[in-house]
Amino acid sequence: MQPASVSVRNWLAIVAAMIFLMIVLGAFTRLTESGLSMVEWRPVTGWLPPLGERAWQAELQKYLSSPQGRLVNHDFNVADFEQIFWLEYLHRLWGRLIGLAFALPLVWFWLRGQLSPWLKPRLFALLIFGGLQGALGWAMVASGLVDRPSVSQYRLAAHLLLAIVLYGYTVWLVLELGSAPRQDDPKVRREATGMIAFLLVVVTFGALMAGLRAGTAHNTFPTMSGYWIPPGLFDLSPWWINPFENGTTIQFIHRWLAKILVLGVVVLAIRTRRPETLAAGAMACVQLGLGIATILSGIDIPLAAAHQAGAVLLLTTLLVVRHRGTPSPPRSLPAIMRA
């Protein structure tokens, strides 16, 4: 690998790790219901926290005028408010740091001519969609500042999915700039692609479940409160909104889709017996265990955050499987131009 390619690959690996940590931090922010503690979006000037008692009191009053402040935490004092404020503040600050960690080296590598024509548009797309992710995050928060003390489950799902896609594509570029051995295996490639898409569907229903706090509706396994098919699956009218707004229906769908995904990954691992597929199979089983433990615990916060992190790690292993099944580019091409 060319020295420039090594530097670019290491930089992107760091960015991917930062996005992973951001996803985990976002899980803690959501699970502690801290996301609505900051009721203003100041992407340029909002990086400083309140300084001094007067500033904290002013920030608290803004929060108490929001739906969550009025309807849920109306008795909060400054000490109570700080407990939820700092997580959301750290979440937003870390997002800004990711932006800097990506944009500044991008300009440096670009100006020094260390980026190939193949790589430039892909990195520019990551930059644009990273900025849109910040705007989408604020749109999610804004949905909980009007008349409801919680964010829209649809916007939460979109925010999480975009973060995961940004992470996944960054990891893919890291793999493309590497030199790991590959073999042209169309069947494995197709199966891995299908499982990645299926995983994103499972994550979507997990996000909808989190947005509606539906994880606490049924805390038994393998049944849902003693039922294989729980009552209330189609209580809402019209019937077609139940998979998106009925907590019982969403949890039912999420559980069964997750089981199907784990079965598919394990079957692939047993059939191929390659190191990367075995790693994916093992991670799928760990992720299933984390999901079951989260449900049985009544949505314990560290367990639920680990479950979200597990989904991202499972995606990582599937991306490696997909990449290893892709034929290598011609040896005459430099590593940085691999596609």
Steps between C-alpha positions, in 0.01 A plus 500: 500500500625848415597721800228754410246220488604382847451850641159540337391155617610565858318834500177341378535221757517763775193676359312169491591434865378849592168440322464168683550674834250764390237231438560352845489844660177567313354183650577620854361844418173350377467241776547760775255732321768769488457593135244775563702679767648747248214686333709710263719409206804719458737297282771768494476675836342230714813309591540670838293373797330742742761690702390614844183468707309763303569325171389165645178653631428653160559167326278324753215745440522439125473128568208540742308683227533197268242218499730260686586766757135600553341156495766260630777679693322812624658462846860499372760724663842580354662188647231275349525680168877458481462121517321492165663808346857370499421186299327695224774764509769232465302338218488825305862590579620159383309554175687827446831327573420231242432775246837661569680165506362428155502842330846628598699190393284480186616848398860411590508177298316666211739793473803273524373287212471182710144418393422318178224606258311187613513596867428875483126489418443229759663703775317813390170309521590391854565864590163615364300221660686551828377859502148386416518260794545796734197672348298179525597470865361845568183419302457199727542710815268770363222242466496476880489875561154576362223317682635158604765420764678253272651497153340352189583132468529548124761773530685302766515200266621718212768659721629162618492345154695785343763473775534127437520550123771764544690262725454207264615691193805632685590144602452389139749763381746383765463145369542618140826672589632188671685201364309209655470193275175463305336234289231542239199328658175634351278285725660620824500853365126485424417344836705755692340786307154365578582461868637853523176633351298276732700622800411858415131403499540335842675812631218716364240311702730511802516878467123527465468284810738728689319813383170367634662352813345172392775287650331508839165375368599131507798391710492123459672265258442301283134596532362852536332507842412134455374532143666385180265732316413772753162673502481855374708454185243683290330727754570819304298612204567497212669161538808588296631754754543227766849395378615859549301637795380204707769410753389138534499448122840663460657288774345186349643582155841599640532175696416272208704687243799488735465123541481451122811715452699310764395168345610617156841619620562181699405281202743698280774455760443124525485456123816696414710460818719797419650716775294805401170310474564320829565840661171627357315193629649542846413869505143423391461262795646757741262763363202267546609438859531873563151556359349229720682630807381854426137387479519286814666783696213739430732705275806538720686802361854352467358180350285692252796715397712185456221354285514803271879476486466131421291577193778724370764235569290240319478738204880531510551124479250471214679777312825304536324187369361699206840651427690171516259357243577780256775442241819698546571784256784461249840504667607790279262736680632668814326400820343841543305456171342166581128487435 
